[in-house]
């Protein structure tokens, strides 16, 4: 018996055993395509005797299921009670000639390429091998009795639910993927409940908490009264962009809070010119309801068109996003970046992709962000701007 702890080597061993043996007996909590062994499995479908795959938490990829619709060789666990969690791979020619892998590795791309996994490789020549073989066959037969064939109707339903959950699944995969990533449990911010978070954001050492609330309310009013950013007047656009000086605005609001962009020359020019792509970018972000990663990707695509020669950094983009949806976005600028980056445990250099993956996704999983809407009038306004108000906690002069 051997112990294997390298994901790639586990994948390579699976390939070797598929090539060596005629019969496959597999039970795995989740499955996906993209590994070398999954490619080979598709080529050798006829050699599968029984394969049982779990679907809990929608971690099994629809593409894998699609390959085995109406299959008499691969069935799925669809029950919701408990969690189907085994990982066992038995390959045999007969009762006396077989090899088995048992351990932590699911039949997924991540488990067989990048994860930290550990499995035991057992052979028919090992001691007490007869008992291992019979017990393994017995338990897979038991799983098989509880499993179901997935037809096209089932698949389409699964696909729709999977799509609805894909953002959450992606965020779980991304935690820890960054070289400098900081575990959520090490953070002093993410685990705060709403009352604790609300208490902290009211303690604004440099600006006015109520002034910030008024700014966000006014920004919300601008977007609610205009069909598009390009339909606002020049002063309103400059205010929302964080480039309006005190003598240019008659609101009495300091629009440089939540990220002053007065030093961004190209950005100022695009705002003054009323660039169509900036307005189109903001149109991709819904004014109400959920904001999805797909909305953000569309925003970035349009926003970058306004800067064909470069200069479309995350600071100016996140400023506009924050003004439209302060419940989802926080402006990442030079005043809050050092402390925010340190708390999130990520690189100082943030790309557009990293902004969503490593900042927004984490915010959306915070205890305070997931809290229920409060009842106090002022507190409701803070709750509506709860992501933007992170600036209070990380701002420094």
C-alpha positions as a Markdown table, in Angstrom:
| # | Residue | x | y | z |
|---|---|---|---|---|
| 1 | Unk | 0.0 | 0.0 | 0.0 |
| 2 | Unk | 1.2 | 3.5 | -0.9 |
| 3 | Unk | 0.2 | 7.0 | 0.3 |
| 4 | Unk | 0.0 | 9.7 | -2.3 |
| 5 | Unk | -0.3 | 13.4 | -1.4 |
| 6 | Unk | 0.2 | 15.1 | -4.8 |
| 7 | Unk | -2.9 | 15.9 | -6.8 |
| 8 | Unk | -1.3 | 15.5 | -10.2 |
| 9 | Unk | 0.2 | 12.2 | -9.2 |
| 10 | Unk | -3.2 | 11.0 | -8.1 |
| 11 | Unk | -4.6 | 12.0 | -11.5 |
| 12 | Unk | -1.7 | 10.2 | -13.2 |
| 13 | Unk | -2.3 | 7.1 | -11.2 |
| 14 | Unk | -6.0 | 7.1 | -12.1 |
| 15 | Unk | -5.0 | 7.3 | -15.8 |
| 16 | Unk | -2.6 | 4.4 | -15.4 |
| 17 | Unk | -5.2 | 2.2 | -13.7 |
| 18 | Unk | -7.9 | 3.0 | -16.3 |
| 19 | Unk | -5.5 | 1.8 | -19.0 |
| 20 | Unk | -4.5 | -1.3 | -17.1 |
| 21 | Unk | -7.9 | -2.7 | -15.9 |
| 22 | Unk | -11.2 | -3.6 | -17.6 |
| 23 | Unk | -13.7 | -2.8 | -14.9 |
| 24 | Unk | -14.2 | 0.5 | -13.1 |
| 25 | Unk | -16.2 | 0.9 | -9.8 |
| 26 | Unk | -16.2 | 4.5 | -8.6 |
| 27 | Unk | -18.0 | 6.5 | -5.9 |
| 28 | Unk | -17.2 | 10.2 | -5.5 |
| 29 | Unk | -18.9 | 13.1 | -3.8 |
| 30 | Unk | -18.5 | 15.4 | -6.8 |
| 31 | Unk | -17.2 | 15.2 | -10.3 |
| 32 | Unk | -16.2 | 17.5 | -13.1 |
| 33 | Unk | -14.2 | 17.4 | -16.4 |
| 34 | Unk | -10.8 | 18.9 | -17.1 |
| 35 | Unk | -8.4 | 16.4 | -15.6 |
| 36 | Unk | -6.5 | 13.8 | -17.6 |
| 37 | Unk | -8.3 | 11.0 | -15.9 |
| 38 | Unk | -11.7 | 12.5 | -16.7 |
| 39 | Unk | -10.7 | 12.8 | -20.4 |
| 40 | Unk | -9.8 | 9.1 | -20.4 |
| 41 | Unk | -13.0 | 8.1 | -18.6 |
| 42 | Unk | -15.0 | 9.6 | -21.4 |
| 43 | Unk | -13.0 | 7.5 | -23.9 |
| 44 | Unk | -13.6 | 4.4 | -21.8 |
| 45 | Unk | -17.2 | 4.8 | -20.8 |
| 46 | Unk | -18.0 | 1.1 | -21.6 |
| 47 | Unk | -15.5 | -0.1 | -19.0 |
| 48 | Unk | -17.4 | 1.6 | -16.2 |
| 49 | Unk | -19.2 | -1.1 | -14.2 |
| 50 | Unk | -20.8 | 1.2 | -11.6 |
| 51 | Unk | -20.0 | 4.9 | -10.9 |
| 52 | Unk | -22.0 | 6.8 | -8.3 |
| 53 | Unk | -21.6 | 10.6 | -8.1 |
| 54 | Unk | -23.0 | 13.0 | -5.5 |
| 55 | Unk | -24.6 | 16.3 | -6.4 |
| 56 | Unk | -24.8 | 18.0 | -3.0 |
| 57 | Unk | -24.3 | 21.8 | -2.9 |
| 58 | Unk | -24.3 | 21.6 | -6.8 |
| 59 | Unk | -20.6 | 21.0 | -6.8 |
| 60 | Unk | -20.8 | 18.4 | -9.6 |
| 61 | Unk | -20.4 | 20.2 | -12.8 |
| 62 | Unk | -23.3 | 20.1 | -15.3 |
| 63 | Unk | -20.8 | 19.3 | -18.1 |
| 64 | Unk | -20.0 | 16.0 | -16.4 |
| 65 | Unk | -23.7 | 15.1 | -15.9 |
| 66 | Unk | -24.4 | 15.9 | -19.6 |
| 67 | Unk | -21.9 | 13.2 | -20.6 |
| 68 | Unk | -23.9 | 10.6 | -18.7 |
| 69 | Unk | -27.6 | 11.4 | -19.4 |
| 70 | Unk | -29.8 | 8.3 | -19.2 |
| 71 | Unk | -26.7 | 6.2 | -18.4 |
| 72 | Unk | -26.9 | 2.7 | -17.1 |
| 73 | Unk | -23.3 | 2.9 | -15.9 |
| 74 | Unk | -23.2 | 6.2 | -14.1 |
| 75 | Unk | -25.9 | 7.3 | -11.6 |
| 76 | Unk | -26.2 | 10.2 | -9.2 |
| 77 | Unk | -27.2 | 10.8 | -5.6 |
| 78 | Unk | -30.1 | 13.3 | -5.6 |
| 79 | Unk | -31.4 | 12.9 | -2.1 |
| 80 | Unk | -31.1 | 15.9 | 0.2 |
| 81 | Unk | -30.8 | 14.2 | 3.6 |
| 82 | Unk | -27.2 | 14.0 | 4.7 |
| 83 | Unk | -24.2 | 14.5 | 2.4 |
| 84 | Unk | -22.9 | 11.8 | 0.0 |
| 85 | Unk | -19.2 | 12.1 | 0.6 |
| 86 | Unk | -17.1 | 9.0 | -0.4 |
| 87 | Unk | -14.1 | 9.0 | -2.7 |
| 88 | Unk | -13.2 | 5.4 | -3.8 |
| 89 | Unk | -11.9 | 4.1 | -7.1 |
| 90 | Unk | -11.6 | 0.4 | -7.7 |
| 91 | Unk | -10.2 | -1.0 | -10.9 |
| 92 | Unk | -10.2 | -4.7 | -11.6 |
| 93 | Unk | -9.8 | -7.5 | -14.1 |
| 94 | Unk | -11.0 | -10.1 | -11.6 |
| 95 | Unk | -11.2 | -10.7 | -7.8 |
| 96 | Unk | -7.6 | -11.5 | -7.6 |
| 97 | Unk | -6.3 | -8.8 | -9.9 |
| 98 | Unk | -7.2 | -5.3 | -8.9 |
| 99 | Unk | -6.1 | -1.9 | -7.5 |
| 100 | Unk | -8.0 | 0.6 | -5.4 |
| 101 | Unk | -7.6 | 4.3 | -4.5 |
| 102 | Unk | -9.3 | 5.5 | -1.3 |
| 103 | Unk | -8.9 | 9.0 | 0.2 |
| 104 | Unk | -9.9 | 12.6 | 0.1 |
| 105 | Unk | -9.8 | 13.2 | -3.7 |
| 106 | Unk | -13.1 | 13.8 | -5.5 |
| 107 | Unk | -13.2 | 13.2 | -9.3 |
| 108 | Unk | -12.9 | 16.9 | -10.0 |
| 109 | Unk | -10.5 | 19.1 | -11.8 |
| 110 | Unk | -9.4 | 20.9 | -8.6 |
| 111 | Unk | -8.9 | 17.7 | -6.6 |
| 112 | Unk | -6.8 | 16.2 | -9.4 |
| 113 | Unk | -4.7 | 19.3 | -10.3 |
| 114 | Unk | -4.2 | 21.8 | -7.5 |
| 115 | Unk | -5.8 | 20.7 | -4.2 |
| 116 | Unk | -4.0 | 19.3 | -1.2 |
| 117 | Unk | -5.2 | 15.7 | -1.2 |
| 118 | Unk | -4.2 | 12.4 | 0.4 |
| 119 | Unk | -5.1 | 8.9 | -0.8 |
| 120 | Unk | -4.1 | 5.3 | -0.1 |
| 121 | Unk | -3.2 | 3.1 | -3.1 |
| 122 | Unk | -4.1 | -0.5 | -2.3 |
| 123 | Unk | -3.3 | -3.5 | -4.5 |
| 124 | Unk | -4.6 | -7.1 | -4.6 |
| 125 | Unk | -1.2 | -8.3 | -3.6 |
| 126 | Unk | -1.4 | -6.4 | -0.2 |
| 127 | Unk | -2.3 | -8.2 | 3.0 |
| 128 | Unk | -6.0 | -8.7 | 3.8 |
| 129 | Unk | -6.7 | -7.6 | 0.2 |
| 130 | Unk | -9.7 | -10.0 | -0.2 |
| 131 | Unk | -11.6 | -8.2 | 2.6 |
| 132 | Unk | -10.8 | -4.8 | 1.1 |
| 133 | Unk | -12.1 | -5.8 | -2.3 |
| 134 | Unk | -15.3 | -7.3 | -1.1 |
| 135 | Unk | -16.1 | -4.5 | 1.3 |
| 136 | Unk | -15.5 | -1.9 | -1.4 |
| 137 | Unk | -17.7 | -3.7 | -3.9 |
| 138 | Unk | -20.3 | -4.1 | -1.3 |
| 139 | Unk | -20.5 | -0.4 | -0.3 |
| 140 | Unk | -20.5 | 0.8 | -3.9 |
| 141 | Unk | -23.4 | -1.6 | -4.6 |
| 142 | Unk | -25.2 | 0.0 | -1.7 |
| 143 | Unk | -24.6 | 3.5 | -3.0 |
| 144 | Unk | -25.8 | 2.3 | -6.4 |
| 145 | Unk | -29.2 | 1.3 | -5.0 |
| 146 | Unk | -29.7 | 4.8 | -3.6 |
| 147 | Unk | -28.6 | 6.5 | -6.8 |
| 148 | Unk | -30.7 | 7.6 | -9.8 |
| 149 | Unk | -30.3 | 8.0 | -13.5 |
| 150 | Unk | -30.4 | 11.7 | -14.6 |
| 151 | Unk | -32.5 | 12.3 | -17.7 |
| 152 | Unk | -32.7 | 15.5 | -19.9 |
| 153 | Unk | -35.5 | 17.0 | -17.8 |
| 154 | Unk | -33.5 | 16.5 | -14.5 |
| 155 | Unk | -30.4 | 17.8 | -16.2 |
| 156 | Unk | -32.0 | 21.1 | -17.3 |
| 157 | Unk | -33.4 | 21.7 | -13.8 |
| 158 | Unk | -30.0 | 21.0 | -12.3 |
| 159 | Unk | -28.3 | 23.3 | -14.8 |
| 160 | Unk | -30.6 | 26.2 | -13.9 |
| 161 | Unk | -30.1 | 25.8 | -10.2 |
| 162 | Unk | -26.3 | 25.4 | -10.7 |
| 163 | Unk | -26.2 | 28.6 | -12.7 |
| 164 | Unk | -28.0 | 30.4 | -9.8 |
| 165 | Unk | -25.4 | 29.1 | -7.4 |
| 166 | Unk | -22.3 | 29.5 | -9.6 |
| 167 | Unk | -21.2 | 32.8 | -8.1 |
| 168 | Unk | -21.1 | 31.4 | -4.6 |
| 169 | Unk | -19.3 | 28.2 | -5.8 |
| 170 | Unk | -16.7 | 30.3 | -7.6 |
| 171 | Unk | -16.2 | 32.5 | -4.5 |
| 172 | Unk | -15.6 | 29.4 | -2.4 |
| 173 | Unk | -13.0 | 28.1 | -4.8 |
| 174 | Unk | -11.2 | 31.4 | -4.9 |
| 175 | Unk | -10.7 | 31.8 | -1.2 |
| 176 | Unk | -7.0 | 31.1 | -0.7 |
| 177 | Unk | -6.2 | 31.1 | -4.4 |
| 178 | Unk | -4.2 | 34.3 | -4.1 |
| 179 | Unk | -0.6 | 34.1 | -3.1 |
| 180 | Unk | -1.1 | 36.7 | -0.4 |
| 181 | Unk | -4.7 | 35.7 | 0.4 |
| 182 | Unk | -5.8 | 36.0 | 4.0 |
| 183 | Unk | -8.2 | 33.5 | 5.5 |
| 184 | Unk | -11.6 | 35.0 | 6.4 |
| 185 | Unk | -11.3 | 33.8 | 10.0 |
| 186 | Unk | -8.2 | 35.9 | 10.5 |
| 187 | Unk | -10.0 | 39.1 | 9.6 |
| 188 | Unk | -11.3 | 41.5 | 12.2 |
| 189 | Unk | -13.9 | 42.8 | 9.8 |
| 190 | Unk | -15.7 | 40.0 | 8.0 |
| 191 | Unk | -17.2 | 38.3 | 11.1 |
| 192 | Unk | -18.7 | 41.5 | 12.6 |
| 193 | Unk | -22.5 | 41.4 | 13.0 |
| 194 | Unk | -24.5 | 44.4 | 11.8 |
| 195 | Unk | -24.7 | 46.1 | 15.1 |
| 196 | Unk | -21.0 | 45.9 | 15.6 |
| 197 | Unk | -20.3 | 47.1 | 12.1 |
| 198 | Unk | -22.8 | 49.9 | 12.3 |
| 199 | Unk | -21.1 | 51.1 | 15.5 |
| 200 | Unk | -17.7 | 51.2 | 13.9 |
| 201 | Unk | -18.7 | 53.1 | 10.7 |
| 202 | Unk | -20.4 | 55.8 | 12.8 |
| 203 | Unk | -17.0 | 56.6 | 14.3 |
| 204 | Unk | -15.7 | 58.6 | 11.4 |
| 205 | Unk | -12.4 | 60.2 | 12.5 |
| 206 | Unk | -11.8 | 62.2 | 9.4 |
| 207 | Unk | -15.2 | 63.0 | 7.9 |
| 208 | Unk | -18.9 | 63.2 | 8.9 |
| 209 | Unk | -20.8 | 59.9 | 9.2 |
| 210 | Unk | -24.1 | 61.8 | 8.6 |
| 211 | Unk | -22.5 | 63.7 | 5.8 |
| 212 | Unk | -21.5 | 60.5 | 4.1 |
| 213 | Unk | -25.1 | 59.2 | 4.4 |
| 214 | Unk | -26.4 | 62.4 | 2.8 |
| 215 | Unk | -23.9 | 62.0 | -0.1 |
| 216 | Unk | -25.0 | 58.5 | -0.8 |
| 217 | Unk | -28.7 | 59.5 | -0.6 |
| 218 | Unk | -28.1 | 62.3 | -3.1 |
| 219 | Unk | -26.2 | 60.0 | -5.4 |
| 220 | Unk | -29.1 | 57.6 | -5.2 |
| 221 | Unk | -31.5 | 60.4 | -6.1 |
| 222 | Unk | -29.5 | 61.4 | -9.1 |
| 223 | Unk | -29.6 | 57.8 | -10.5 |
| 224 | Unk | -33.3 | 57.4 | -9.7 |
| 225 | Unk | -34.3 | 60.6 | -11.6 |
| 226 | Unk | -32.2 | 60.0 | -14.7 |
| 227 | Unk | -32.5 | 57.1 | -17.2 |
| 228 | Unk | -28.7 | 57.2 | -17.7 |
| 229 | Unk | -25.5 | 58.8 | -16.5 |
| 230 | Unk | -25.2 | 60.7 | -19.8 |
| 231 | Unk | -28.5 | 62.4 | -19.2 |
| 232 | Unk | -27.3 | 64.0 | -16.0 |
| 233 | Unk | -25.9 | 67.6 | -16.1 |
| 234 | Unk | -22.2 | 68.2 | -16.1 |
| 235 | Unk | -22.1 | 69.2 | -12.4 |
| 236 | Unk | -23.9 | 66.0 | -11.3 |
| 237 | Unk | -21.6 | 63.8 | -13.4 |
| 238 | Unk | -18.6 | 65.5 | -11.8 |
| 239 | Unk | -20.0 | 65.1 | -8.4 |
| 240 | Unk | -20.6 | 61.4 | -8.8 |
| 241 | Unk | -17.2 | 61.0 | -10.3 |
| 242 | Unk | -15.6 | 62.6 | -7.3 |
| 243 | Unk | -14.0 | 65.4 | -9.2 |
| 244 | Unk | -16.3 | 68.3 | -8.3 |
| 245 | Unk | -14.7 | 71.0 | -6.1 |
| 246 | Unk | -16.6 | 72.8 | -3.3 |
| 247 | Unk | -17.4 | 75.9 | -5.5 |
| 248 | Unk | -18.7 | 73.7 | -8.3 |
| 249 | Unk | -21.4 | 72.1 | -6.3 |
| 250 | Unk | -24.4 | 73.8 | -4.7 |
| 251 | Unk | -25.4 | 70.7 | -2.6 |
| 252 | Unk | -23.2 | 71.6 | 0.4 |
| 253 | Unk | -21.8 | 68.0 | 0.1 |
| 254 | Unk | -18.1 | 67.2 | 0.0 |
| 255 | Unk | -18.1 | 65.0 | -3.1 |
| 256 | Unk | -14.5 | 64.0 | -2.6 |
| 257 | Unk | -15.5 | 61.6 | 0.2 |
| 258 | Unk | -15.6 | 58.0 | -0.9 |
| 259 | Unk | -12.6 | 58.6 | -3.2 |
| 260 | Unk | -11.4 | 61.9 | -4.5 |
| 261 | Unk | -10.5 | 61.6 | -8.2 |
| 262 | Unk | -9.5 | 65.2 | -8.8 |
| 263 | Unk | -6.0 | 64.1 | -9.9 |
| 264 | Unk | -7.2 | 61.7 | -12.6 |
| 265 | Unk | -6.8 | 63.9 | -15.7 |
| 266 | Unk | -8.0 | 61.5 | -18.4 |
| 267 | Unk | -11.0 | 60.6 | -16.2 |
| 268 | Unk | -12.0 | 64.2 | -15.8 |
| 269 | Unk | -11.8 | 64.7 | -19.5 |
| 270 | Unk | -14.1 | 61.8 | -20.2 |
| 271 | Unk | -16.6 | 63.0 | -17.6 |
| 272 | Unk | -16.6 | 66.5 | -18.9 |
| 273 | Unk | -17.0 | 65.2 | -22.5 |
| 274 | Unk | -19.8 | 63.0 | -21.3 |
| 275 | Unk | -18.2 | 59.9 | -22.8 |
| 276 | Unk | -20.8 | 57.4 | -24.0 |
| 277 | Unk | -18.9 | 54.4 | -22.8 |
| 278 | Unk | -18.9 | 55.5 | -19.2 |
| 279 | Unk | -22.6 | 55.9 | -19.3 |
| 280 | Unk | -23.0 | 52.5 | -21.1 |
| 281 | Unk | -20.8 | 50.9 | -18.5 |
| 282 | Unk | -23.0 | 52.2 | -15.6 |
| 283 | Unk | -26.1 | 51.0 | -17.5 |
| 284 | Unk | -24.9 | 47.4 | -17.1 |
| 285 | Unk | -25.2 | 47.7 | -13.3 |
| 286 | Unk | -28.8 | 47.3 | -12.1 |
| 287 | Unk | -30.1 | 50.2 | -10.0 |
| 288 | Unk | -31.9 | 47.7 | -7.7 |
| 289 | Unk | -31.8 | 44.0 | -6.9 |
| 290 | Unk | -28.8 | 41.7 | -7.1 |
| 291 | Unk | -25.6 | 42.6 | -8.9 |
| 292 | Unk | -23.9 | 39.6 | -10.5 |
| 293 | Unk | -20.4 | 39.1 | -11.6 |
| 294 | Unk | -21.6 | 39.1 | -15.2 |
| 295 | Unk | -22.9 | 42.6 | -14.6 |
| 296 | Unk | -19.5 | 43.7 | -13.4 |
| 297 | Unk | -17.7 | 42.1 | -16.3 |
| 298 | Unk | -20.0 | 43.9 | -18.7 |
| 299 | Unk | -19.3 | 47.1 | -16.9 |
| 300 | Unk | -15.5 | 46.7 | -17.2 |
| 301 | Unk | -15.8 | 45.9 | -20.9 |
| 302 | Unk | -17.7 | 49.1 | -21.6 |
| 303 | Unk | -15.7 | 51.2 | -19.2 |
| 304 | Unk | -12.3 | 50.3 | -20.7 |
| 305 | Unk | -13.6 | 51.4 | -24.1 |
| 306 | Unk | -13.6 | 55.0 | -22.8 |
| 307 | Unk | -9.9 | 54.7 | -22.4 |
| 308 | Unk | -8.5 | 53.2 | -25.6 |
| 309 | Unk | -5.0 | 54.4 | -24.8 |
| 310 | Unk | -5.1 | 53.0 | -21.2 |
| 311 | Unk | -5.7 | 54.8 | -17.9 |
| 312 | Unk | -8.9 | 53.0 | -16.8 |
| 313 | Unk | -7.7 | 52.0 | -13.3 |
| 314 | Unk | -9.8 | 50.4 | -10.6 |
| 315 | Unk | -9.9 | 53.5 | -8.5 |
| 316 | Unk | -11.9 | 55.6 | -11.0 |
| 317 | Unk | -14.1 | 52.6 | -12.0 |
| 318 | Unk | -14.8 | 51.6 | -8.4 |
| 319 | Unk | -15.7 | 55.3 | -7.6 |
| 320 | Unk | -18.5 | 55.2 | -10.1 |
| 321 | Unk | -19.7 | 51.7 | -9.1 |
| 322 | Unk | -19.8 | 52.8 | -5.5 |
| 323 | Unk | -22.0 | 55.8 | -6.3 |
| 324 | Unk | -24.5 | 53.7 | -8.1 |
| 325 | Unk | -24.5 | 50.7 | -5.9 |
| 326 | Unk | -22.9 | 51.5 | -2.5 |
| 327 | Unk | -24.5 | 48.4 | -1.1 |
| 328 | Unk | -22.2 | 46.3 | -3.3 |
| 329 | Unk | -19.1 | 48.3 | -4.1 |
| 330 | Unk | -16.3 | 50.2 | -2.2 |
| 331 | Unk | -14.1 | 52.7 | -3.9 |
| 332 | Unk | -10.5 | 51.5 | -3.8 |
| 333 | Unk | -8.2 | 54.6 | -3.8 |
| 334 | Unk | -4.9 | 55.7 | -2.4 |
| 335 | Unk | -6.4 | 56.9 | 0.9 |
| 336 | Unk | -7.9 | 53.5 | 1.9 |
| 337 | Unk | -5.9 | 51.0 | -0.3 |
| 338 | Unk | -3.0 | 50.3 | 2.1 |
| 339 | Unk | -5.1 | 49.4 | 5.1 |
| 340 | Unk | -7.8 | 47.7 | 3.1 |
| 341 | Unk | -5.3 | 45.6 | 1.2 |
| 342 | Unk | -3.6 | 44.5 | 4.4 |
| 343 | Unk | -6.9 | 43.5 | 6.0 |
| 344 | Unk | -8.0 | 41.5 | 3.0 |
| 345 | Unk | -4.5 | 40.0 | 2.7 |
| 346 | Unk | -4.1 | 40.6 | -1.0 |
| 347 | Unk | -1.7 | 42.3 | -3.4 |
| 348 | Unk | -1.3 | 46.1 | -3.6 |
| 349 | Unk | -1.7 | 45.8 | -7.4 |
| 350 | Unk | -5.4 | 45.0 | -8.0 |
| 351 | Unk | -6.6 | 44.1 | -11.5 |
| 352 | Unk | -10.3 | 44.5 | -12.5 |
| 353 | Unk | -10.8 | 40.7 | -12.1 |
| 354 | Unk | -9.1 | 40.7 | -8.7 |
| 355 | Unk | -11.3 | 43.6 | -7.5 |
| 356 | Unk | -14.4 | 41.4 | -7.9 |
| 357 | Unk | -12.9 | 38.1 | -6.9 |
| 358 | Unk | -10.9 | 39.2 | -3.9 |
| 359 | Unk | -12.7 | 42.2 | -2.6 |
| 360 | Unk | -16.4 | 42.2 | -3.6 |
| 361 | Unk | -16.8 | 38.4 | -3.3 |
| 362 | Unk | -15.4 | 38.6 | 0.3 |
| 363 | Unk | -17.6 | 41.5 | 1.2 |
| 364 | Unk | -20.7 | 39.6 | 0.0 |
| 365 | Unk | -19.8 | 36.8 | 2.3 |
| 366 | Unk | -19.4 | 39.0 | 5.4 |
| 367 | Unk | -21.7 | 38.6 | 8.3 |
| 368 | Unk | -22.6 | 42.2 | 8.4 |
| 369 | Unk | -23.3 | 42.4 | 4.7 |
| 370 | Unk | -25.7 | 39.4 | 4.9 |
| 371 | Unk | -27.6 | 40.9 | 7.8 |
| 372 | Unk | -31.3 | 41.7 | 7.6 |
| 373 | Unk | -32.4 | 45.2 | 6.7 |
| 374 | Unk | -32.7 | 47.2 | 10.0 |
| 375 | Unk | -35.7 | 49.4 | 11.0 |
| 376 | Unk | -34.1 | 52.7 | 12.2 |
| 377 | Unk | -34.3 | 55.3 | 9.5 |
| 378 | Unk | -30.7 | 56.4 | 9.6 |
| 379 | Unk | -29.5 | 52.8 | 10.1 |
| 380 | Unk | -31.4 | 51.8 | 6.9 |
| 381 | Unk | -29.5 | 54.4 | 4.9 |
| 382 | Unk | -26.2 | 53.1 | 6.3 |
| 383 | Unk | -27.3 | 49.5 | 5.5 |
| 384 | Unk | -28.0 | 50.6 | 1.9 |
| 385 | Unk | -24.4 | 51.9 | 1.7 |
| 386 | Unk | -22.8 | 49.2 | 3.8 |
| 387 | Unk | -20.1 | 48.3 | 1.3 |
| 388 | Unk | -19.2 | 51.9 | 0.5 |
| 389 | Unk | -18.9 | 52.7 | 4.2 |
| 390 | Unk | -15.9 | 50.4 | 4.5 |
| 391 | Unk | -14.0 | 53.5 | 3.5 |
| 392 | Unk | -14.6 | 54.8 | 7.0 |
| 393 | Unk | -12.7 | 51.9 | 8.5 |
| 394 | Unk | -9.7 | 52.0 | 6.2 |
| 395 | Unk | -9.3 | 55.7 | 5.3 |
| 396 | Unk | -6.1 | 57.4 | 6.3 |
| 397 | Unk | -4.5 | 60.7 | 5.4 |
